């Protein structure tokens, strides 16, 4: 296990992909449980460096803040980026405001929120919030017909932003639940149990929602 899958699991556990993190945790948990079923064996973390590293990495993730986003969300953010630019530019093309008054939203997206000047979900919220309001207020009482069209498009983008944030929360819950399950399977004891307990509770929430959906 350690020689064949160790490099892959260690790479995936640190991945920006929710799916890769999730699958790593499932494999790690299954491995730990299979080992635990063997008779008269010392704890896996005492005899295997890979188990120690996976335990350390899953606990570190549980104890820290979730990432701003995951790799799978990049396409959605790209679409929101394009929609926000298109909407704000309508104030120039449809409402005849000078192009210089239209805010610049960046040319690239950044789901990690670490590169200055790039478009993030926070930029999108500002574009549909304060930036939109400033441009709208500059029109005064004119362009009501054009503004109605723009406002309708804005409502769709706001819904996309809300869906993006909901998806982010779902990904956080899945990763934290799977990481907590893997950590418990390795039978390690953290200094603070609250992050692990929170992850387990997230897993219970996910299972409850799935059961309810199935009944419906």
C-alpha positions as CSV (number, residue, x, y, z in Angstrom):
1,X,0.0,0.0,0.0
2,X,2.7,2.5,1.0
3,X,4.9,1.9,-1.9
4,X,2.3,1.6,-4.6
5,X,-0.2,4.2,-3.6
6,X,1.6,6.4,-1.1
7,X,2.8,9.1,-3.6
8,X,-0.7,9.3,-5.2
9,X,-2.6,9.5,-1.9
10,X,-0.2,12.2,-0.5
11,X,-0.6,14.2,-3.7
12,X,-4.4,13.9,-3.7
13,X,-4.9,14.7,-0.1
14,X,-3.3,18.1,-0.7
15,X,-5.0,18.6,-4.0
16,X,-7.3,21.6,-4.8
17,X,-9.9,19.1,-6.1
18,X,-12.7,18.2,-3.8
19,X,-13.1,14.8,-5.5
20,X,-9.5,13.9,-5.1
21,X,-9.5,14.8,-1.4
22,X,-12.7,12.9,-0.9
23,X,-11.5,9.8,-2.7
24,X,-8.2,9.9,-0.7
25,X,-10.1,9.9,2.5
26,X,-12.3,7.0,1.5
27,X,-9.3,4.9,0.5
28,X,-7.5,5.8,3.7
29,X,-10.4,4.9,5.9
30,X,-11.0,1.6,4.2
31,X,-7.3,0.7,4.4
32,X,-7.3,1.6,8.2
33,X,-10.4,-0.5,8.8
34,X,-9.1,-3.5,6.9
35,X,-5.8,-3.4,8.8
36,X,-7.7,-3.0,12.1
37,X,-9.6,-6.2,11.4
38,X,-6.3,-8.2,11.5
39,X,-5.6,-9.9,14.8
40,X,-2.8,-8.9,17.2
41,X,-1.5,-5.9,15.2
42,X,-0.1,-2.7,16.6
43,X,-1.8,0.6,15.6
44,X,-1.2,1.3,11.9
45,X,0.2,4.8,12.6
46,X,2.9,3.2,14.7
47,X,4.2,1.0,11.9
48,X,3.5,2.9,8.7
49,X,4.8,6.3,7.8
50,X,2.1,6.8,5.2
51,X,-0.6,6.3,7.8
52,X,1.2,8.9,10.0
53,X,1.3,11.4,7.2
54,X,-2.3,10.9,6.2
55,X,-3.4,11.3,9.8
56,X,-1.4,14.5,10.1
57,X,-2.7,16.0,6.9
58,X,-6.3,15.2,7.5
59,X,-6.2,16.6,11.0
60,X,-4.4,19.8,9.8
61,X,-7.2,20.3,7.3
62,X,-9.9,19.8,9.9
63,X,-8.2,22.3,12.2
64,X,-7.8,25.0,9.6
65,X,-10.2,27.1,7.6
66,X,-11.6,25.5,4.4
67,X,-10.1,26.7,1.1
68,X,-11.8,29.6,-0.7
69,X,-12.9,27.2,-3.4
70,X,-12.1,23.9,-5.1
71,X,-10.8,23.0,-8.6
72,X,-14.2,21.7,-9.7
73,X,-15.7,25.2,-9.2
74,X,-13.4,27.0,-11.7
75,X,-15.8,26.6,-14.6
76,X,-18.7,28.1,-12.7
77,X,-16.6,31.1,-11.6
78,X,-15.5,31.6,-15.2
79,X,-19.1,31.8,-16.3
80,X,-20.0,34.2,-13.5
81,X,-16.9,36.3,-14.5
82,X,-18.1,36.6,-18.1
83,X,-21.7,37.3,-17.1
84,X,-20.6,40.1,-14.7
85,X,-18.5,41.8,-17.3
86,X,-21.3,41.6,-19.8
87,X,-23.8,43.0,-17.4
88,X,-21.7,46.0,-16.3
89,X,-20.8,46.8,-19.9
90,X,-24.5,47.1,-20.7
91,X,-24.5,50.3,-18.8
92,X,-22.2,51.6,-21.5
93,X,-23.8,49.9,-24.6
94,X,-27.4,50.2,-23.6
95,X,-27.5,53.1,-21.2
96,X,-24.8,55.2,-22.9
97,X,-22.6,55.7,-19.8
98,X,-18.9,56.3,-20.7
99,X,-16.9,53.1,-20.9
100,X,-14.4,54.7,-18.5
101,X,-17.0,54.5,-15.8
102,X,-17.4,50.7,-16.0
103,X,-15.3,48.9,-13.4
104,X,-12.6,46.6,-14.5
105,X,-13.1,43.0,-13.2
106,X,-9.8,41.5,-14.2
107,X,-9.0,39.2,-17.1
108,X,-8.4,36.0,-15.2
109,X,-10.2,34.1,-12.4
110,X,-8.6,32.9,-9.2
111,X,-10.4,30.3,-7.1
112,X,-7.5,30.4,-4.6
113,X,-8.0,34.2,-4.0
114,X,-4.3,34.7,-3.7
115,X,-3.4,36.6,-6.9
116,X,-4.1,40.3,-6.8
117,X,-6.2,41.8,-9.6
118,X,-7.8,38.5,-10.5
119,X,-11.6,37.8,-10.5
120,X,-12.9,36.0,-7.4
121,X,-16.4,35.3,-6.0
122,X,-16.0,38.3,-3.8
123,X,-15.4,40.4,-6.9
124,X,-18.6,39.0,-8.3
125,X,-20.5,39.9,-5.2
126,X,-19.1,43.5,-5.3
127,X,-19.9,43.7,-9.0
128,X,-23.6,42.8,-8.4
129,X,-23.7,44.9,-5.3
130,X,-21.9,48.2,-4.8
131,X,-20.6,48.5,-8.4
132,X,-24.0,47.8,-9.9
133,X,-25.7,50.3,-7.5
134,X,-23.2,53.0,-8.3
135,X,-23.8,52.7,-12.0
136,X,-27.6,52.4,-11.6
137,X,-27.7,55.5,-9.4
138,X,-25.7,57.5,-12.0
139,X,-28.6,57.0,-14.4
140,X,-31.0,59.0,-12.3
141,X,-34.6,58.5,-13.6
142,X,-33.6,57.8,-17.2
143,X,-33.2,54.5,-19.1
144,X,-36.0,52.7,-17.2
145,X,-36.6,50.3,-20.0
146,X,-32.9,49.4,-20.4
147,X,-32.5,49.2,-16.6
148,X,-35.3,46.7,-16.3
149,X,-33.5,44.4,-18.7
150,X,-30.2,44.8,-16.9
151,X,-31.9,44.2,-13.5
152,X,-33.4,41.0,-14.8
153,X,-30.0,39.7,-15.9
154,X,-28.6,40.8,-12.6
155,X,-31.1,38.6,-10.8
156,X,-29.9,35.6,-12.7
157,X,-26.2,36.3,-11.9
158,X,-27.0,36.7,-8.2
159,X,-28.7,33.3,-8.3
160,X,-25.6,31.9,-9.9
161,X,-23.4,33.4,-7.1
162,X,-25.7,32.0,-4.5
163,X,-25.5,28.5,-6.1
164,X,-21.7,28.8,-6.2
165,X,-21.6,29.6,-2.5
166,X,-24.0,26.7,-1.7
167,X,-21.8,24.3,-3.7
168,X,-18.8,25.5,-1.8
169,X,-20.5,24.7,1.5
170,X,-21.5,21.2,0.2
171,X,-17.9,20.5,-0.8
172,X,-16.6,21.7,2.5
173,X,-19.0,19.3,4.3
174,X,-18.1,16.3,2.1
175,X,-14.3,16.8,2.6
176,X,-14.5,17.5,6.4
177,X,-16.8,14.5,6.9
178,X,-14.5,12.1,4.9
179,X,-11.4,13.5,6.5
180,X,-12.8,13.0,10.0
181,X,-13.9,9.5,9.2
182,X,-10.4,8.6,7.9
183,X,-8.7,10.2,11.0
184,X,-10.9,8.2,13.4
185,X,-10.2,5.0,11.5
186,X,-6.5,5.5,12.1
187,X,-7.3,5.7,15.8
188,X,-5.2,8.8,16.5
189,X,-6.0,11.1,19.4
190,X,-5.9,14.9,18.6
191,X,-5.1,17.5,21.2
192,X,-8.4,19.1,20.4
193,X,-11.3,16.8,19.4
194,X,-13.7,19.6,18.3
195,X,-12.5,19.7,14.6
196,X,-12.9,15.9,14.3
197,X,-16.3,15.9,16.0
198,X,-17.4,18.7,13.7
199,X,-16.4,16.7,10.7
200,X,-18.3,13.6,11.9
201,X,-21.4,15.7,12.5
202,X,-21.1,17.1,9.0
203,X,-21.1,13.5,7.8
204,X,-24.3,12.8,9.8
205,X,-25.9,15.9,8.2
206,X,-25.0,14.7,4.7
207,X,-26.4,11.2,5.4
208,X,-29.6,12.7,6.8
209,X,-30.1,14.9,3.8
210,X,-29.5,12.0,1.4
211,X,-32.0,9.8,3.3
212,X,-34.6,12.5,3.3
213,X,-34.1,13.1,-0.4
214,X,-34.5,9.4,-1.1
215,X,-37.8,9.2,0.8
216,X,-39.1,12.2,-1.0
